[in-house]
Amino acid sequence: MDDPSPIQGHCHCWTCERIRDDIPEFVYTKPSATASSSTSLTTMQKQISSLSAESLLQIQDDLGFYLAVEDARRSGLPLPTRPPTTTEKEADKIAKQKQKELGYRPGLNEYVEVLPDGRRKIRTHKYASGMWGTTWV
C-alpha cells in the first residue's frame, strides 16, 4: 500500500480506495514499529471485519483483477477482461426475461403464427417480393 498522503491523512492506493467504496470512513493506518502483536484489533481491522463475506469476496475479486491488469501492462500483453459480477449477471437475466415477456416483433417478410397449443412462431413468406427503386421486382 502507498504511504498515506499528509494532506488528507489517509492512503489513496487502489486497495484502500476499493475498500472505501464499501466503508466510506475506512482509513489505513500503518502499523507502528513499537506496537507489539497484541490481541486487540485495530480500528482498521474492526472496519474490515464488519464487511459481509460477499463484500469481502467482491473486494478480493476486484483486487485480483487489478493485479492481473498491472501484470499484463508490465508484460506488454493484452489487458484481461473482467468477468461479470453477480449483480451484472442478475441484471442481464432480468433484461432477457423482460425481452422474452415483450416478445419478438416480426421483421420484413415475417409473420406471427399462433400454434394450437398457444405458442407463437415466426414464419417467413417464401415468395415475398421486395421493392427495387420505384418499381416492383
C-alpha positions as CSV (number, residue, x, y, z in Angstrom):
1,M,0.0,0.0,0.0
2,D,1.2,3.5,-0.7
3,D,2.2,5.8,2.1
4,P,-0.7,7.9,3.5
5,S,-1.0,11.4,2.0
6,P,-0.1,14.1,4.5
7,I,-2.8,16.4,3.2
8,Q,-5.7,14.0,3.6
9,G,-4.3,11.8,6.3
10,H,-5.2,8.6,4.6
11,C,-4.0,6.3,1.9
12,H,-5.0,6.8,-1.8
13,C,-3.8,3.5,-3.2
14,W,-6.2,1.4,-5.3
15,T,-6.7,-1.2,-2.5
16,C,-7.8,1.4,0.1
17,E,-10.0,3.2,-2.4
18,R,-11.7,-0.1,-3.2
19,I,-12.4,-0.7,0.5
20,R,-13.6,2.8,0.8
21,D,-16.3,2.0,-1.8
22,D,-17.9,-0.2,0.8
23,I,-16.7,1.6,4.0
24,P,-16.5,5.3,3.3
25,E,-14.9,6.1,6.7
26,F,-12.1,3.5,6.2
27,V,-8.6,4.8,7.0
28,Y,-5.4,2.8,6.5
29,T,-3.1,3.2,9.4
30,K,0.5,1.9,9.1
31,P,1.4,-0.4,12.0
32,S,3.8,1.3,14.3
33,A,7.2,-0.3,14.9
34,T,6.8,0.0,18.7
35,A,3.4,-1.8,18.7
36,S,3.7,-5.5,19.5
37,S,1.5,-8.1,18.1
38,S,-1.3,-7.7,20.6
39,T,-4.6,-9.5,20.6
40,S,-6.6,-6.3,20.4
41,L,-8.0,-5.4,17.0
42,T,-7.1,-2.0,15.5
43,T,-9.8,0.3,14.1
44,M,-8.9,-0.7,10.6
45,Q,-9.2,-4.4,11.3
46,K,-12.6,-3.8,13.0
47,Q,-13.8,-1.9,10.0
48,I,-12.8,-4.6,7.6
49,S,-14.2,-7.4,9.8
50,S,-17.6,-5.6,9.7
51,L,-17.9,-6.3,6.0
52,S,-20.0,-9.2,4.9
53,A,-18.5,-12.3,3.3
54,E,-19.9,-11.4,-0.1
55,S,-18.4,-7.9,0.1
56,L,-15.0,-9.3,1.0
57,L,-15.2,-11.7,-1.9
58,Q,-16.1,-8.9,-4.3
59,I,-13.2,-6.8,-3.0
60,Q,-10.8,-9.8,-3.4
61,D,-12.1,-10.4,-7.0
62,D,-11.6,-6.7,-7.8
63,L,-8.1,-6.6,-6.4
64,G,-7.2,-9.8,-8.2
65,F,-8.4,-8.3,-11.5
66,Y,-6.4,-5.1,-10.7
67,L,-3.3,-7.1,-10.2
68,A,-3.8,-9.1,-13.4
69,V,-4.2,-5.8,-15.3
70,E,-1.0,-4.4,-13.8
71,D,0.9,-7.7,-14.6
72,A,-0.4,-7.5,-18.2
73,R,0.7,-3.9,-18.5
74,R,4.2,-4.7,-17.3
75,S,4.5,-7.7,-19.6
76,G,3.0,-5.8,-22.6
77,L,0.3,-8.4,-23.0
78,P,-3.3,-7.6,-24.0
79,L,-5.3,-6.4,-21.0
80,P,-7.6,-9.0,-19.4
81,T,-11.4,-8.6,-19.3
82,R,-13.2,-8.7,-16.0
83,P,-15.9,-11.4,-15.8
84,P,-19.4,-10.1,-15.0
85,T,-20.2,-9.7,-11.3
86,T,-23.2,-11.3,-9.7
87,T,-25.1,-8.1,-9.9
88,E,-24.4,-7.7,-13.6
89,K,-25.4,-11.3,-14.3
90,E,-28.7,-10.7,-12.4
91,A,-29.3,-7.5,-14.4
92,D,-28.7,-9.4,-17.7
93,K,-31.0,-12.2,-16.6
94,I,-33.8,-9.7,-15.8
95,A,-33.2,-7.9,-19.1
96,K,-33.5,-11.2,-21.1
97,Q,-36.7,-12.1,-19.1
98,K,-38.2,-8.7,-19.9
99,Q,-37.3,-9.1,-23.6
100,K,-38.9,-12.5,-23.6
101,E,-42.1,-11.2,-22.0
102,L,-42.2,-8.3,-24.5
103,G,-41.8,-10.8,-27.3
104,Y,-40.2,-10.6,-30.7
105,R,-41.6,-8.4,-33.4
106,P,-41.5,-9.8,-36.9
107,G,-39.4,-8.1,-39.4
108,L,-39.6,-7.8,-43.2
109,N,-41.1,-10.9,-44.9
110,E,-42.0,-12.4,-41.5
111,Y,-45.4,-13.0,-39.8
112,V,-46.5,-14.5,-36.5
113,E,-48.4,-17.7,-36.5
114,V,-50.2,-18.8,-33.3
115,L,-50.0,-22.6,-32.9
116,P,-52.8,-24.7,-31.5
117,D,-51.0,-25.1,-28.1
118,G,-50.8,-21.2,-27.7
119,R,-47.2,-20.8,-28.7
120,R,-46.3,-18.2,-31.3
121,K,-44.0,-19.0,-34.1
122,I,-42.3,-16.5,-36.5
123,R,-42.6,-17.7,-40.1
124,T,-41.2,-16.1,-43.3
125,H,-43.0,-15.6,-46.6
126,K,-41.5,-17.8,-49.2
127,Y,-42.3,-15.8,-52.3
128,A,-42.2,-12.2,-50.9
129,S,-41.2,-9.6,-53.4
130,G,-39.3,-6.6,-52.4
131,M,-39.3,-3.1,-53.9
132,W,-36.3,-2.2,-56.1
133,G,-36.0,1.5,-56.6
134,T,-39.5,2.7,-57.6
135,T,-40.7,-0.4,-59.4
136,W,-41.7,-3.8,-58.0
137,V,-39.4,-6.7,-58.8
